[in-house]
Amino acid sequence: MKKTLTSLFAVALIGMSAASATAADIVDTAVGAGKFKTLAAALGAADLVDTLKGEGPFTVFAPTDAAFEKLPAGTVETLLKPENKGQLAGVLTYHVVAGKVMAEQVVGLKGAQTVNGQRVDIKVDGSSVMVDGANVVTTDIVCDNGVIHIIDSVILPADKTIPETADAAGSFKTLLAAAKAAGLAEVLGSEGPFTVFAPTDEAFAKLPEGTVASLLEPANKKKLVDILKYHVVSGRVYSEDAVAAKSAKTLQGSPLGIKVTDSGAMVNDSKLVATDVDASNGVIHIIDAVLLPPENAVDARRVIENTVAQGARLFNAGHHSACADLYHTTMTELMSANLGDSLNSHMSTVLTSANHTTCPTQRAWTLRTGIDQMYGQIVTNR
């Protein structure tokens, strides 16, 4: 794309009519080009004209009239009907990214979150760029309130909910059965949005024999609900944001620890095997093990002992940053383990201090000292 940037921009300028030369905003620029009549009609039907004539800035991946003609017969006519206004708006906003993203920035991205909420995938192959499978044919048509990149196909957002997406995949039968038994299937099918760290059927099969059957019994519904909610985060959290945050608070209340290791990205002790699977009401990340929430202070003592043993090995091997990350993740998880106000206050103070420490060695020691003090309090009080 970088190699063809100048030539594509020149083509864009030649293709614009005299009317577009005086146009300022995205809508007027597109209308003036003469090859976005269907897009313009759709924007009008979805009541999005004023939005895209607004201050912005916006980046629009604009399908031409020829792109709309590739859709199955009758699709455009159906979308333009008043009763389908919401669906049409969802499709159109899937072509819009907040901010002014020029071509040289686009080629450095793997994806971009749209105004729709879902993310488009961006693939660069030499001088070719694709957005969700649509070819970018012209770039950097600059407008007063953003920029237009022309694409040769209409791109469509996911239209299935999280449960529907999981069902279609065929490898989440146990998860869906558990969600139904826990009364959470309807919740996960609601507007959301939600982020689900979804264990596969193979992940559930790793649990001790009889565990799943026991959890599905009505008497264990509360425990099942807690476990499933521990896999769900409010909002759309894409993988790069999750990794950058290092933790995510779940609907169960306890946070998940997220880190990148030599073997890949991990959520607690579970490996992320696939990420950023969009659904109409959220995003799914696939994991290879079931996540179990911390239950009580007795577990906290065991968790601390295991963490200190692992952390000592990492630190002594010279992996001070990894050691600090391990301690940080453990303390973050224990913050919601009902250990009492005193310990929670202590952990909050230690985490704040560690977050302001840039030296990995000092950060590891700060966290280790805090964990040792916690352990002493737990042992004394039990």
N, C-alpha and C positions, 0 to 999 in steps of 0.2 A: 504493500500500500504506500509506503514511503517513496518507493521508486516511481510510482505513477501519480504522486500527489499533484505535481505541477500540471501535468497533462490533463488529469481529470478535472482540475479546477478550471482550466481553460475551456474544456468542453462544456462545463456547467455554465460559464459565462456566455459562450456562444449560443447555448440552447435557450437562454432566457430571452423573453420578448422585451420590447421597449418598455412595456408597462412594468415589468419586474425591476427595471433599472431604477425606477423611482419608488418601488415598494420598500417598506421599512421592516415590517414584521414577518414572521414565518408564514402566516396564512396568506397575506397579500403576495409574498414572494412565490409561494407555491401556485397560487391561482394565476399569477402572471406568466408562469412557465408554460402553461397550456397543456401539461400532460399529467395533471393531478386532479382531474375533474371528479373522479370517483372519491378520492380522498377528501376533497373539499365538501362534496355532498354528504359524506359520512360524518365529517366534523360538525356540519350543520345539524344533522339528524341527532347527533349525540350531545348537542349543546356545548361543544368544546371550542367553538370559534373564538369566543371572547377570552377563554383561557389562554389559547395559543397566540392571541394578539396582545396578551398582557405583558407585564414587565419581564417575566422569566428570570434568568435565561433558561432556554430549553435546547435540548439536542433532539432532533427528530430524524428517525430512520424512515424516510418517506417512500412508500410503494407507489410506483407509477400506475397509470390506468392499465397498462399491459400486465402489471403484476396482479392487479385485482382480477383481471380476466382469466388468470390461471386457476382461480378458485373453482370448486365444483359449481356446475350450473345452478343458479337460483340462490347461491349463498349470499351474494351482495344484496339482492332484493329482500331476502329474509332478514338480514341484519338491519336494513334500513326501516323496517316496520316499527312503529311506535312502541309496540309491546316488547321489542327486543333492544330497547335503548340502553339498558344496563349492560347487556352482553356486548353491544357495539362499543360502548365507552371503554369496556375492559380491553377489547382488542386494540382500539386506537391508542389508549394510554400505554399499552405494551410496546408501542413504537416510540415512546417519549422518555428521555432521561433528563432528570433535573440537572441544570448547569450547562455550560457551553463546553462540549467535549470535541476538540478538533481531531482531525485524522491522525496526527502524530501521537496524540494521547490514546486514541482508540486502539492502535496497534500494540500498545503496551498492556492492554487489559485482557483478561481471560473471560470477563463478563461485566455486566453493568446492571444495576438495579433500576428498574423502570418506574415511572409514576404509577403504573398498575400495581406495583409492589413486588411482582415477580422479577426474576433476573433473566436477561438475555445472555446467551453464550456467544463469545467472540472467538473466532478462530482465524489465525493468520497463517497463510501458506505462501511463502515467497512474496509476490506482489499482489496476491489475492487475499481479500478479507471477506469473511462470512459472518453474518449475525443470525444466529439460530437457523442456519442453512440457507439464508438469503444472501446473494452476492451483493456487495457494496459496489455500485457501478460508477458513482460520482460522489465526490467528497467536498467538504468545506464550502458549502454555499452559505456565506455569512449573511445573517440578518441582524436587524437592530436588537432583537430580543433572543438571539441564539444562533444556531447553525443547523443546516439540513445536510444529511447524507442520503443519497438516493439508493434504494435497494430494488432488486428485481422480482421479489416475491413478498406477499403478505406474510408476516410472522404471527403465529397464534399462541396465546398464553395457555397454560395448563387449565383444563376445564373440569378436572376431577378433584374431589376433596381428598384429604389425607387418607381416610379409610378406603375410599374408592381407588386411589392410587396404589395403596398397599395391596388391596385385593387383586387389582389387575396385574401386579408384579408376580403374584403366585407363591411368594416365599415368606409370607407373613401370616400364615393361617393361625398359628398359636397366638400371636400378638392380637389379631383381630378377635379371636375367641375370648381372650382375656379381657379386651376392652369391652366387649359385649357383656361378659359376666360381671364386670365392675361397673356397668352403667355409664361408661365413658365414650362409647362409640358415637353417640349423638353429639356429645361435646366436641369430639375431634372432627366431627362433620359440620360443625357450626362455623360461623363467620371467621372466628379467630382474629388475627392469624396466630398459628402455633408453629413451633419448631419441635420436631419429634426425632429423638435418637432411637431408631427402630431396630430392635434385635430380630434377626432372622429366625426361622424355624430351627436352624442348626444351632443358633445361640441358645435358644430355650432347651434344646436337647442336651446341652452341656451341664445343665443343672442336675443335682442329685436325683436319682430315680424316684419318682413319685411326687416331686416338688410341684410340678405344674398341676397335676391332678388335685393335689391338696389345696393349692391356691385357688382353683376354680370352684371349690366347694363354697356354698353360701355362707358358712360359718366364718370363712376366712376372707370375706369380701373387703373388709377395711384394710387388711394387710395388702391385698391385691391392688386396691386403689392407690395406696401409698407407693407401691413399687412402680406402677404404671405412670403415676404423676411425676415420679422421679426421672422419667424419660422425656418429659415435656417441658418446654420453655415457652413463655409468652412472647409473641412477636415472631417476625422472620429473622432468624439469625443465620447468616450464611457462613460457610466454613472459615473464610479468612477473618471474619469479624470474631467468630468464636475463638479461634486460635489466638488472636491478638488480645482478647479479653482475659484469657487463661482460666476463666470460670464463668458459669452461667447459673443463675438461680432458677430452680425448677418449680413447677406448680405444687410439688410436695412440700416445698419450703427449704429444702437443703440444696446447696450448690453442687454443681458438677465441676470437677477439675479437668481442664483441657490443656494438653501440652503436645509438643512435637518431639518425638524421639528418633533415634536412628532407624527404627523399624516403621516409622510413620506416625500419624496423629493418633492420640489416645484420648478417650473420655474415661476418666478414672482408670480402671484396668482393662477397659474394652478398646479394641482397635477400630478406628473408622475405616470401613472398607469401601464406602461410596458416599459421596457428599452432594449437597445442593440439588436434590431431586425436588423440583417444584411441584406444588399442588395448588389448587385454586385458593385454598385458605391457609397456606403455609409452606413449609419446606421440610423435607425428610433427609436425615443423615443415617446411613445404615451402619450398624455396629455388630461385632461378632460375639458379644457376650451380654447377658442381662445385667443391668445395673441394679445394685441393691442399696437402698438408702441407709445411712447410719441410724442405729436404733437407740442407743443409750450410752451412759458413761462407762459401763463395763466394756462395751465395744471400743470406746474412745481409748481406754487404757491399752487394749490390744493393738489398735491402730497406731498409737504413738510408739509402742515398742517396735512394731514392724517398720514404721517410717524411720525411726532413729537408726535401726540396723542398716536399712537400705541407704539412708543418707550418709552414714559414716563410711560405707564402702565407696560411695560416689566421691565424697570429699577427699578421702585418702588416696583415691586414684587420680586426683587432680581435677575432677569435674565439679568445680565449685558452683558454677551457674546451675547445672542440673540438680545438684544437691539443694540449692536454695529454692528452685522451682518445686521440688518434691515437698519440702517443708511448707512452702507457701500454699500448695494445693491441699495438703493435709489440714493445715490450720483453717483454711477457708471452708473445707467440708465440715469440720468440727464446730464451726460457728453456729450451725443450725441443729446441733445434736442434743439440744436440751441439757446442756451441762451447767446451766445456772447463770445468773446475771454477772456474778463475780468473774467467772472464767471467760464469759463472752466479752466483758469489758477488757479483760487482760489481753485476749486474742486480738481485739480491735486495735488496741494500743500498739501491740507488737507488729501487726500487719501494716499499720500506718507508718511506723518507723522503718520497716523493711522496704516499703514502697518508695521511701525517700532516700534510699541508699543505692547508689549506682555501682559500687564495687561488689562483684559477686561473692568474694570471700567474706567481706563484712556482712553482706546481706544474709549469707548462710549462717554465720555465727549469731546474728541478731535473732533469726528465726529459731535456731537450735536452742539458744538460751531461753527464749520464750516458751518453747515446747517443753524443755526440762522443768521450768517453773510450773507449767500446767500439770505435768505428770506428777510432780511432788504434791500439788494440791489435791489431785484426784486420789492418789494413794492415801493421803492423810485423812481425806473425808470419807473413804469407803471402808 
